Amino acid sequence: MKRHISLLQEFSVPLVSGVLVALAWANLAPEGYHHFVHDPLLGPLSFHFITNDLFMVLFFGIAAVEITESCLPGGDLHPLRKAINPLLATLGGVVGPVLVFLALNTMIGGPELLRGWGIPTATDIALAWLAAGLVFGRKHPAISFLLLLAIADDAIGLVIIALFYPDPAHPVAPVWLVLTGLGMGVAYLLRQRKVNSYWPYLVIGGGLSWAGLFNAHIHPALALVFVVPFLPHPPREHKHLFEEDPRDLTPLARFEHEWKVVVDFGLFMFGLANAGVAFAAIGTATWLVLIALAIGKTGGIFALGWLGTKLGYPLPHRIHKKELAVIGMLGGIGMTVALFVAGEAYTDPVMQGAAKMGALFSAGCAVAALIASRLLKVRRLS
């Protein structure tokens, strides 16, 4: 049974299943699907809110655990100087797709599609991680590089939503971010007092962080990203990404161990809540988003990542030009935040659906990356 669960997690079966169910339901019974997703389900809370505003907090929290561990001595991104290159690549992975989208829009689009420029700036963490594992193997430092890049550009995607796609009825209220800062302060004090359970960090620190982001009208999915780094952890990292060390009983390790399976299987909810798009919605916005992700991400990540090496910020061990090119392709896998942004960028349901189809089609970047890795003879580290 444990082996079967592991295989389901490793190949992101819950997420893929949720996407397929959503696509089938939205195309066979669209009215029923939209009622299920958007109508109140638990009190006043809809399935969409429960998934995107509550469950995804745990998803980004688990991702933050991996980044925290990778930055410890012995981790793939230690010393922290190694993290500068992936952050530069993140910048390329944001600017590149925007430039491609804007250029392409002048040729085949129009002014009504211009608001969609922010959609291809994000990378789907779950699918990119799944594909990266197949391409590089679970122990390759490229996984940490890609994960940091994906978290950073998803964070940028949420900031883009707040700054460029504000809800006129709920303008950004940055004063509430004081609560998020207070949540970080509480987590710091808990660590100073050597509190050895992760619950106070998540409930008090995470709760304050979530309330701050929510009331500031910034998407609260990143609430735990600000708190997780304060969880007590070992002084050195002795394992690779998503491996478990039975000797590590720190709150950081226990949080990951006890919640990762919940998050992995809960991604079915995310796929179900966000991927319900009618196939009839394919249009110009589909190709703008898809090409911006596939070409803009790959080119932007590779260009600024390689530029970083020339500026004196080296790539992690075992990552060279060919690995960086493949990472760029994997960065082109949109969905998670890309679907969020598509929902905010266009109010017209036809354009919104077309843009979402582009984000869904970008899953093909995983296939392109797998083929490229074989042609370039990228070495796997399992």
N, C-alpha and C positions, 0 to 999 in steps of 0.2 A: 504493500500500500504506500509506504514512504517513497519508494522508487517511482511509483506512478504519479504521486503528487509532485515529486521533483521534476519529472519530465513535463508535466503540465505547466509548471512555473517556468522552466527553462525555455520552453518554446512559446511562451506568452499565449497559451491556448485560451485562457479566459478572456483576454483583451480581444483577440481575433474573433472569438465566438460572439462577443458582445457586438462587435462591428457588423458581423454577418447577420445577426438577428435583427439589429437596427435597420440595416439596409433592406432586408426582406420585409420587415413589418412596415417601414415607411413607404415602400412601394406597393405592397399588397393591401394595406389598410391604413392609409396615412392619417385619417381623422382619429382613429383609435390610438395610434402611436403618439400623436401630438398631445392628445388628452392625457395619456399615461405619463408622459414626460413632464408636462407643464402644469397640470392641475394639482391642487393640494393633495398630498398623499399622507403625510404624518402631521396632523394639525394643519397649520397654514403652510407647511413646508412642502415643496414639490420634489419629485424625484430628481429633477435637474439640479435644484439647490442642494439637496442632500449629497448628491454625487460631486458636483463641481466645487461647492463652497465648504463642504465638511470632509467628505472622504478624501479628496485630493490633497488635503492638508497632510494626511498620513503618507500619501505617495511622495510628496516633495520632502517630507521629513525623513523617510528612509533614504532617499537620494542624498540628502544632506549628511546622513551618517557615513555614506561611502566616501563623500568628498572629505569630510573631517578625518576619517581614518587614513585616506590617501595622503593627507598633508602632514601626518605625524612622522617622526623619524622612522625610517624604514619603509615608508609608504611611497607609492609611485610618483607623487607630486612633492616630495620633500627633497631638498629644501624648498621653501615657498617661492624662491626665485624660479623654480620650474613651472609654477602655476601662471607666470606672466605670459608665457608663450600661448597656452590654451586660451587665455583671456584676450590676447591680441587676435587669435584665430576667431574667437567669438565675435569681436568687432567686425572682422572681415565677413563672417557669416551673417551679420545683420545688414551691413552696408551693401554687400554684393547683391543679395536678392532685391533690395529696394531699388538699386540702380537698374538692374535687369527689368524689374517690373515696370518702372517708369519709362524706360526706353521702349520696351515692347508695347506699352499702352499707347504711346504716341503713334505706333505703326498700325496696330490692329484693334485698339480699344477706343476709349473716348473719355470725356470729362466725367461722365457718370460713374466710371470704374476707378477713378483716381484714388478714391478713399481706401481702396483695398491694398495700398502699398505696404501696410504693416503686417498683412497676413503671412507672407512667406518668411518673416524674420525668425520664426520659432522652429525648434526641432522637437520631435516627439521622443521624450526620454525613454519610454518603455520599449517602443519598437526599434529605436536606434540601438539600445542596449542589447536587445535580442539579436538583431542582425550583426552587431559587432562581435558578439560571442561566437556566432557561426563563422564569421570571417577571420577573426584574430585568435579565437580560443579564450577561455575565461581568465587566463593568467597574464595576458598581454597588457603592458602599461598603456596601450592605445585605448583600452576600455576606460581607464581613469581620465585620460585626456578628453575623450569624447563626452563622458558623463559631466565633467566640470563645464565643458563648452555648452552642453545641452541645458544644464541648469541655469547657467548664466544667461543664455539667450532666451530661455523661457521667462526668466525674471525680467529681461528687457522687454519681452513681449507684453508682460503684464503692465509694465510702466507705460508702454506705448498705448495700451488700452486706456489707462488713466489719463494720460496727457493729451492724446490725439483723438480718442473716441469717447469723450465724456458723455455721461447721461445728462441731458439738459435739466432733467428733474432732480438729479442728484450730483451736483458739481463736486469736484475733488475738494476735500476739507483736510488739508495737511496737518492742522492742529491736533487731530486725533492720533497722529503717529506718535505722539507723546506716550500713548498707551503701549505701543509696540516697543518703544525704548524702555518703558517701565518693565515690560515683560522680560526683556533682556537683562535688566538690572536685577530682577528677582532671581532669574536663573543663575546669574553670577554669584549672588549672595548665597543661594542654595549650595552651589559648588564650594564656595569658601567655607561653609559650615559642614562640608563633607556629607551632605545628604545623599544616601546611597540607593535611593529608589528613583526611577525615572518619572514616576507619576506626578510629584509636585512640580517638576520642571514643565511637563506637558500641560497639566491642568491649570496651574497658576500662571507660569511664564507664557505658555502657548495660548492660554485663554486670553490673557491681556494683549498678546501680539495679534491674535485673530480679531479681537474687538477693535483694536486700533486700526488695522487695515480695512476692516469691514465698514466702520463708521467714517473712515477717510474716503470711502467709495473707491478703494483700490482692492483688486481681487484678493481675498484673504487666503488663497491656496498656499501661499508661501509663508504662512505664519510660523511654522516650526523651523523653517530654514534659519530664522534669527535666534532660535533657542537651542536647537540640537548641538551646536558646537560647544555649548557650556556643560553638556552632560559629562560627568567624570569618565575618563577613558584611560587605557594603559599608556605609559610614557613612550612606548615604541609600538609600531605596527609589525606584526609577524605573519600576516596572511595577505592574500590578494583579494581583489574585489569580489564581494558577495560570497566569499568563503567564510566558514565558521571556525573559530578557535575555541574548543571546549574549555580551555584554561581561562579564557577571558570572561569574567563574570561582572564586569563593570556595567553601570547603567546604560552606557551607549550601546554595548554589545547586546545586553538583554532586550533593550527596546527593539533593535533590529531583529533579533532572533524570534521574539514573541509576536511581532507585527508584520514581518515581511510576507508570510504566507497569507495573512488577511488582505494585505495590499495587493499581492499578485492575483488573488482570486477576485478581489473587489474591482479589479480593472474591467471585469465583465460589465459592471455598472457604468463605468466611464464610456466604454464602447457603445453600450445601449443608449445612454443619454445624449451622446454627441454625434453619432455617425448616421443618424436617420435622415438620409438625403435621397430625394427622388432622382432616379437616373435621367429623367427628362430635363433635369436642371442643368445638364452639361451645356456650357456656352463659352463665350470669350473669356470670362473671368476664370473659368477652369484652366485654360491654357496659360493665362497670365500667371496664375499662382503656381501651377505645375512647373513651368519653365523657369520661373524665378527661383523656385526651390532647387530644382535639379541642376541648373547651370550657375545661378547666382551664389548659392551656398557652397558648392564645390569649389568654384573659382575664388570666392572671397576667403574661405577658410584656408585654402592652400596658399594664396598670395600673402596674406598677413601672417600666417604661421611661419612661412619660409622667410619673410621679411624679418620676423622676430629673431631668427637665428643670426641674421646679418647684423642685427642691432645688439647682439651679445646675450640674447635670452634663448638658451638652447632648448631643443625638443627633448622630452624624456628619453631615457635609454631605450633602444630598440625601435624608436620611431624615426624614420628617415623620409625622403621625398615620396616614395611610393606608398608608405603607410599613411602619410599626411593626405595624399590625394584620395585614398580610400576613405579616410575619416571624413573628408569633405563631402564625398558622395553620401555617406551615412547621415551626415548633418542635414542633407536634403530631405530626409524623411519628416514630413510635417504631419500633424494631427493635433495632439493635445491642445496647446495654446493657439495653434493656427486655427483650429475650430472655434476656440474662444473668440479670437480676433475677428474671424469671418462673421460671427454672430453680432459683433458690435460695429463692424465697418459698414455693412449694408443693411438698410431697413427693408429694402425691396426683397421679398422672399425668393424671387427668381434669381437675382444676382447673388444673394446669400447662398442659395443652394448650389449655384454654379461654382462659387469660390470654394465651398466645402468639398465639392467633388475634386477640385484640384488638389486640395490637401490630402484627400483620401488616395488619389491616384499616385501621390508622391511615394507611397509605399513601394512602388516599383524601383525607387532608388536603392533599396536593399538588394534587389536582384542585380542591378548594375554594379553595385559595390562588390558583391560576391563574385561576379564574372571578372571584374577588374582585378580583384585580389588573386585570382587563379592565373590570369594572364601576366600579372606583375610578379608572380611567385612570392607573395607575402607569406612569411612563415607564421604558422599558428603556434600558440603556447597554451596547451590544454592543461 
